[in-house]
């Protein structure tokens, strides 16, 4: 059974969510967002890059 964190969870743990939210507020990143926040967008971008990297290495 898998006991360690997944690779994605390890990468996201390096990000400071408070600082990220500060930058989003400072630059108005969520100004026109209704549902999909900037944190969710970053989350999907990083996971997509992991998947593309694994496919291209195969």
C-alpha positions in Angstrom: 0.0 0.0 0.0 1.2 3.5 -0.8 2.1 5.4 2.4 3.9 8.5 1.1 2.5 11.6 -0.4 1.9 11.6 -4.2 4.3 13.7 -6.3 1.7 16.3 -6.9 1.0 16.8 -3.2 4.7 17.1 -2.6 5.1 19.8 -5.2 2.1 21.8 -4.0 3.4 21.6 -0.4 6.3 23.8 -1.5 3.9 26.6 -2.4 3.0 29.2 0.2 -0.8 29.5 -0.2 -1.0 32.7 2.0 1.6 34.4 -0.2 -0.1 33.2 -3.4 -3.5 34.6 -2.1 -1.7 37.9 -1.2 -0.4 38.2 -4.7 -3.8 37.4 -6.2 -5.5 40.1 -4.1 -2.7 42.6 -4.8 -3.0 42.2 -8.6 -6.7 41.5 -8.7 -6.3 38.0 -10.1 -9.8 36.9 -9.1 -11.5 40.1 -10.2 -13.7 38.5 -12.9 -13.6 34.9 -11.7 -17.0 33.3 -10.9 -16.1 29.7 -10.2 -12.6 28.7 -11.1 -10.2 30.5 -8.8 -6.5 31.2 -9.5 -5.5 28.6 -7.0 -7.6 26.0 -8.9 -6.0 27.2 -12.1 -2.5 26.8 -10.8 -3.5 23.4 -9.4 -4.7 22.2 -12.8 -1.7 23.7 -14.6 0.8 21.9 -12.3 -1.0 18.6 -12.6 -1.2 18.9 -16.3 2.5 19.6 -16.6 3.2 16.5 -14.5 1.1 14.4 -16.8 2.6 15.8 -20.0 6.1 15.3 -18.7 5.4 11.6 -17.9 3.8 11.0 -21.3 6.7 12.7 -23.2 9.3 10.7 -21.3 7.7 7.3 -22.2 
